[in-house]
Amino acid sequence: MEHHGNDGLAMPASVARRAMDLFDHRHAWDESGDRHHDQYSPATASAPQDGPQDGPQDGPQDGMTAVIGGSAMAVGDATAVTGLVENFAVDHGAYSVAVGDAVFQASAHSSSPGRPAIAAASTFLNVSGADYIVAQEVAQSRHGAHDASALSELDYLAIDIHGWSPRHGAIVIELDRSFGHHQAAGDQLLQGAFAQAIGTAEAHGANTLADTLMNTITVENHFSFVNALSMVTL
């Protein structure tokens, strides 16, 4: 586990234990942005710059938004894609917590000469207004002569301590653990074209927002596609 930024305030032991319990696979990503309300995404990374001093902060700086999602695509004579997004946030008064995960899988089979099977999956996370972010992402793929599969999974935990900001922006914690949540995609027997998306979002507290967006497309004997996102704001 790596720790970036100037703590100024230690993470409560109960929160740290909760973070360790949430994740059990491998993630590698860096923090980006330059102050308390910058966005953090596994896809973009840069070194943090100087931000506000540790200590109480007034006015509208408090508030956190987290968006998690992804997409999956499969091309072939028989295809299947699935997407799952979950996002949950609650305001505890002195601090707010958001936690969520995204799992996207794709499988394809092609028996046509000269037409390879293609499978791809990806996930993303954007968090603004958090003081602590714990996250990890796992990607797996397999491509053979007639079959292909892909899986992408992302989990996160974000904490916003009201009235306080780290000196150098959000403190990002990387977890390095073996992957074991889901069986690798592509082991099932494929028939036709299949696409499925499941999304949930919950936000508890005053002035909150929770929403999901999902799309699925299938074309028999050609391809399947799914994308989905879940957003919480408090």
N, C-alpha and C positions, 0 to 999 in steps of 0.2 A: 504494500500500500504506500503510495506516495502522497505527500501533503504539500500544497502550494499556497503561498500567501502568508501574511502575518496574522496569526490567530487573534491576538488581542482578547479573545474570549474562547474558552475551551468548549468543545462540543459535549453536551451532557452524556454521561455514561450510558443511560438508557437509550438515547438516540443512536449512539455508536453501536450498541449491541443490536438494535433493530436493523441498522444498515448491514451489519455482517450477516444477519439471518436472511435478508431479502435476496442475496445474490450468491450463486455458487458456480459461476463460470468465468471466462476470461474476458477482460476488457482492456483496451489501450486507447486513450485519447487525452488530449492536452487541453488546458484552459485557454480561452481567448477572451478578448475584450479589455476595457480599460477602466471600468468603474462598476458600482453596485448593480446597476440595472442593465448591463450588457448581456447579450445572448451568448449561450454556450452550446456548441454543437459538435458531435464527434467528427463531422465532415470538415470543419475548419478549426485551425488551431494557431494561436500566436501567443507570444509572451505578454503577460499583463504589464500595464504601465501604472505609474503612481496614481492613486485615487485618493479619496477623502481619508482623513485621519480616523482611527478607531474611536468610537464613542457615540454618544447619542446623536441622532439625526432627526430633524424636524420635518413636518409637512408631508408632501405626497411621495417621498422617496420610498415609503413602505408600500408593499404590494407585490405580489408574485404572479407570474403567468408561466404555465408549462404546457408545451405542445409536443406530443409524441405520436409517431406514425410510421408509415412505410408503404412499400409496394412490392408486388411479386408478378412475374410474367413467365409464361411457358409457351413454347412454340413446338408443334409436332402434330402427328396424327392423333395422339391421345394426350390430353393435358389436364393438369389440376393445379389450382393455386388456392391458398388460404391466407387470411390475414386476421390477426387478433390484436386489438389495442385496448388497454385499460388505463384509466387515469383517475386518481382520487386525491382530493385536497381537503384540509380542514384547518380552520383558524382556532388556535388554542388560547387566544388572547395575547399573551406575551410573545408568541411565535406562531408561525404557520408551517405546515408540513405538506408536501405533495409527493406522491409515489405513484409509479406506473410502469408498464411494460408493453412492448410491442413484439409480436412474433409473426414473421411472414415466411411462407414456404411455397416452393414451386417444384413441379415434377413434369417431365415430358418424355414421350416415347415416339419414335419415328421409325417406320419400317420402309419408307419410301427411299429408293436409291437417290443419292445426291441431295437429300434434304435432312440435314442433321437436326437432332433434338436440341432445343435451347431452353435453359431455365435460369432465372435471375431473381434475386430478392435483395431488398435493402431496407434499412430503418433510419430514422432521424429523431433528434431531440433538440428542442429550443427552450431554454429556460431564461427568464428575465426576472430580476428583483430578488434573487436568492443570495444568501450569505454562504451556505454550504451546499455543494452538489456532490453526490456519490452516484457513479454511473458505470456501466460496463456494457460492452457490445460484443457479440459473437457472430461470425459469418462462416458458413460452410458451403461448399459446392462440389459437385461431382459431374463429370461429363464423360460419356462413353461413346461407342460407335452408334448406338441406337437409343440410349437413354441419358437423361440429364436431370439433376436435382440441385436445389439451392435452398438455404435456410439463413435467415438473419434474425437475431434476437437482441433486444436492447432493454435494459432495466435501469431505473434511476430512483433516487431519493433526493429531494431538495428541501432545504430549511431556510426560512426567512425569519430572523430575529428582529422583532419590531423595534424601531428606534436605534438600531445599531448597524454599522457597516464595517467590513474588514478594510484594512488600510489599502490593500492592493487589489481590490475587487473580490469576487466570490472565491471561496476556498474550494478547490476541486480535489476530490479524493478518488484515486484509481484503485479498483479492486482487481487482484490477480488470482483467479481461482479456476479449478478445472471445470469444464463444461459438462453438465449432466441433466439439464432440465427436460430436453425433448429428444426424441429419437430422430435420427437424420432423415431428411425428406427423401422420397424416391423409392421406398421399400414396398409400397403398395402397388397392386396391379391396376393399371390405368385403362379406362374405357371412356370414350367420348371426350367432352370438354366440361370442366367443372371449375366454378369460382365461388368462394364463400368469404364473407367478411363479417366479423363480430366486433362491436365497439361499445364501450361503456365509459361514462364520465360522471364524476360526482364531486361537488364542491360544497362544503358546509361552513357557514359563517355569514356575516353581513356583507352585502355588496359583492356577491360571488356570481360566477358564470361557469357553466359546464356545457360542452357541446361536442358532438361527433360528426364526422363526414366520411362517407364510404361510397365507393363505386366498384362495380364488377362488370366485366365484359367477357363473353365467350363466343367463339365462332367454331362450330363443329368441324373437326378434322383440320383445324388451323391453329388456334391459340386461345389462351385464357389469361385474364388480367384482373388484378385487384389492387386498389389502394385505399387507405383509411388513415384517419388521424383523430386524435382525441385531445381536447383542450380544456384546461381548468384555469380560472383566474380568481384570486381573492386578495 
